[in-house]
């Protein structure tokens, strides 16, 4: 029988307590840059919030630093899966809220 453990907390704090090679699967969907905030203003961990970096380069630096730490944690047989998207479910693709031609009202055509 196999088991799983879900650990909830700030990813950097939690990963720092975990031993090398102790994770079979890293499955994550980090927040997209400047799209939404999950912590209210004034929250003591606001400065840690992924996606709140001031520039795209700093956002990528954050993701690369996290990836390096995942690499430390992942077991030799393990996997890392990262889903990076910029919409909520139903607001893209088959969400059904698009106008004729596939664009939302007011959306720029690229």
N, C-alpha and C positions, 0 to 999 in steps of 0.2 A: 504494500500500500504506500502511496506517496502522500506527501503533505505539502502545504504551502503556508507561508506566513506573510501577512500584510503589515507593513510598518508605516505608521503615519507620523509625519514630522517634517521639519525643514530638511530638504534633501542633503544639503551640505553637512548639517549637524549629525544626521543619522548615518550617512556614509562614513564619517570620520570615526565612528565607533565600531565599524564592521571590519572583520579580518579579510585579508587578501584571499581571493579565490572562493569566497563563501556564498556566491550568488549564482544560481542557475539561469535566471532570466531577469533582465532589466527590460521593463515594458513601460514606456513613458510617452506622454504627450505634453511637452512643456508649453507654457503660454507663448503665444506669438508676440513679437516685438510691438509694443505700444498699442496693442489692440484692446486689452481689458485689464483691469486690476481686481484682484481677489481680496485684497486687504484694505480696510478703510484708512483714510488719512490719519496720521498720528499713531498707527499701530507700531509697536516697538520693533517688529521685523520688516517693516515696509522697505527698508534699504536692501533687504535680501531678495526681494520679489523679482523672480525671473521675468523678463519682458519689460521691465521698467528702466532698462539701461538707456542712457541718453543718446547713444548712436548705434547704428547697425553693427559697426565693428566691435563695439563693446558687448553687444548681444551675442555675436558669434564667439567672442572670447569666452563668455560665460558658458555657452554650449560646448565649446572645445574643452574647457576645464572640467565640466561635468563628464564629458566623454572619457577623458583621461582617468577620472576616478572610477567610472563604470568599468573601464578596462582593468583596473587594479582589483576590483571586486569580483569580476566575472570568473567563474570556474572554467577550466580548460575545455570542457564540453558545453559551456553555456552560450547564450545568445543575447544580443542587445537589439531591441526594436524601438525605434523612435518614430513617432507620428508627429509631423509638424504641419499644422494647418491653421488657417486664419478665419474660420467661420464656425458658427454653432451648427449642430445638426439641423437640417431643414432650411438653412439659409443659403444653400448652394446646391449645385447639381440637381438632384431630383426633388428638391424641396418644394417645388410647385409654386413658388411665389415670384416667379419671373414673368415679365411681359413678353409679348410677341417679339421674336428675335433673340431671346435669351438674356435680356438685360433687365435689371431692376429699375424702377422709376428713379431718374436722376443719375443713374450710373454712367460713368464715362465709357465710351467705346474706344478700345485701344487698337 
